[in-house]
């Protein structure tokens, strides 16, 4: 999905994501927003675009909820060098509250970093 079409800001975030119904290997979280994420799997994976999957996220930052489980729906796939990137949309899930806390943390951290770039001593 093009960046201009997105309603929510995406944040580059590293983490592991397990989607056992889709791949036996954990995927690498590349970016995340309130609405969805992009995950790279270390294998060729062919998701059913008509199915929803349960995904368990383990975030690299431990200052906020460091994990959550969300229901995700695949929107697109991209294959490159034996790996698969999949864009997922988040559906309402029990882990939504933890996701919102994590995104709020990332948004605040992003603001602090931007302000630090322009501060003068």
QUIGI-V905970 format. One record per helix or strand of 3 or more residues. SS is the DSSP state (~ for helix, > for strand). FROM is the first residue (numbers start at 1). LEN is the number of residues. If there is no record, write none. Layout:
SS/FROM/LEN
SS/FROM/LEN
This chain:
~/3/3
>/11/8
>/27/6
>/36/6
>/52/8
>/67/14
>/83/9
~/96/22
